[in-house]
């Protein structure tokens, strides 16, 4: 009974301010949610990129090995 009377005695200005605050907090929550979704998607894309870069680095190491073997063979054949 006492709680109901307190609620009815709250001025309309106070209710409007609280309503505005709730709206702002809802908008902020939506922005944070969108940011989290964007971050998750960005992390997934970056993982794929890093995987591709690591594969390219691995292939470059293999190419370097092959080139060094071929260059050493060429040097030996030129000496003969």
Buried (B, 14 or more C-beta within 10 A) or exposed (E): EEEEEEEEEEEEEEEEEEEEEEEEEEEEEEEEEEEEEEEEEEEEEEEEEEEEEEEEEEEEEEEEEEEEEEEEEEEEEEEE
